[in-house]
Amino acid sequence: MNNFIEKLKSRSPLIHNITNMVTINDVANIELACGARPIMAMAPQEMDEVTGICDGLNLNIGTPSEERFEAMRIAARMAAKKNIPIVLDLVGVGVSRFRMDFVMSLLDEVHVDVIKGNLSEVKAVMEHGRCDGGVEVTDTADESDAKALVCRAALRYGCICVITGETDYVAELCDEADCYDNNERSLMSTDAMSTGVMDNCVVNAVASDADGYTHNYRVGSITGGHSMMKRVTGTGCMLSGLICAFVAADCDDKYGAVTAALSCMKSAGALAASDMAEHGRETNSCYFIKPGNAAYRDRLIDAVYHICDGDYELM
């Protein structure tokens, strides 16, 4: 991961975020923490100009409106025209037909570099179904089923697909030679605190498609993090901003950049919880409020800052 962090810090990419209004401040701060430069413009009238000067475009459908969707369309067209990487976060895509129709039309019109969602969101996009749990995960899958789903999504949309959860799964369609050429440099391993692990980066010949063809993928799973990440709204939105920053800094190995961002977030989640537990013991008194989910959010952003600043040695 250190190689990707070095590129991120040296290039300091400018990231255009049209993101969830609930978490816009946290997305901006986590991008600043990792060394990127966020801009949060949302007016359709300035999308061409703003996106045109940026290095990455992060789209999040968590708080939709006609105006915001129109801004996303304009920005995505400009990004596609200038080969600016696009990350699309499928927040609550199955909650309403309004969200689903927008995502389907956008994916039909422009190429998106990274699609990210939880298991229910990615499944909804693949099946044009609903997410009855809102933005929460309501579906379950074992590792083999999750990897099969992430690979099918990567194939259908010709991009890197990420399924987030206690274990994150990532897949990219590639030809066999390219998979092997890039396999070694995209590997992640456990850091000293066992906080973020890239379990594998392998070439898989997955099940045949409808036409009887098999396809090669780079497929990875990332473990780590902490259960407190579920108690803070917007950790997924922050992750999308982080992914966009890493990818914008290294467009030559987008898969490796995505896995580095996922590993960074998992590591930060564990480090934040560890730091909070330590400080909680120091203030274990009726005169102090012990750290809770609000403190955890701040520590999560701080952890990303220190990871990317080299204060924690990650392998």
DADAVEN-V452845 format. One record per backbone hydrogen bond with DSSP energy under -0.5 kcal/mol. NH is the residue of the N-H (numbers start at 1). CO is the residue of the C=O. Records with the same first field share a line. If there is no record, write none. Layout:
BEGIN
NH: CO, CO
END
This chain:
BEGIN
4: 1
5: 1
6: 2
7: 3
8: 4
9: 5
10: 6
11: 7
12: 8
15: 13, 37
16: 14, 56
17: 15, 39
18: 16, 58
19: 17
23: 20
24: 20
27: 23
28: 24
29: 25
30: 26
31: 27
32: 28
33: 29
34: 30
35: 31, 32
36: 31
37: 13
38: 36
39: 15
46: 43
47: 44
50: 46
51: 47
52: 48
53: 49, 50
54: 51
55: 14
56: 14
57: 85
58: 16
59: 57, 87
60: 18
61: 89
64: 61
69: 65
70: 66
71: 67
72: 68
73: 69
74: 70
75: 71
76: 72
77: 73
78: 74
79: 75
80: 76
81: 77
82: 78
83: 80
84: 79
85: 55
87: 57
88: 114
89: 59, 87
90: 88, 116
91: 89
93: 90
95: 92
96: 92
100: 96
101: 97
102: 98
103: 99
104: 100
105: 101
106: 102
107: 103
108: 104
109: 105
110: 106
112: 110
113: 86
114: 86
115: 160
116: 88
117: 162
119: 164
122: 118
123: 119
124: 120
125: 121
126: 122
127: 123
128: 124
129: 124
131: 94
132: 130
134: 131
136: 133
146: 142
147: 143
148: 144
149: 145
150: 146
151: 147
152: 148
153: 149
154: 150
155: 151
156: 152
157: 153
158: 154
159: 154
160: 113
161: 171
162: 115
163: 169
164: 117, 162
168: 222
169: 163
170: 220
171: 161
172: 218
174: 216
179: 175
180: 176
181: 177
182: 178
183: 179
184: 180
186: 182, 183
187: 184
191: 196
192: 313
194: 191
197: 223
199: 197, 221
202: 219
204: 202, 217
206: 204, 215
209: 213
212: 209
217: 204
218: 172
219: 202, 217
220: 170
222: 168
223: 197
225: 195, 266
229: 226
230: 227
231: 228
232: 229
235: 232
238: 234
239: 235
240: 236
241: 237
242: 238
243: 239
244: 240
245: 241
246: 242
247: 243
248: 244
249: 245
250: 246, 247
253: 250
254: 251
257: 253
258: 254
259: 255
260: 256
261: 257
262: 258
263: 259
264: 260
265: 261
266: 262
267: 263
268: 264
269: 265
270: 266
271: 267
272: 268
273: 269
274: 270
275: 271
276: 272
277: 273
278: 274
279: 275
280: 276
281: 277
282: 278
283: 279
284: 281
285: 283
288: 285
290: 288
296: 292
297: 293
298: 294
299: 295
300: 296
301: 297
302: 298
303: 299
304: 300
305: 301
306: 302
307: 303
308: 304
309: 305
310: 307
311: 306
312: 306
314: 312
END
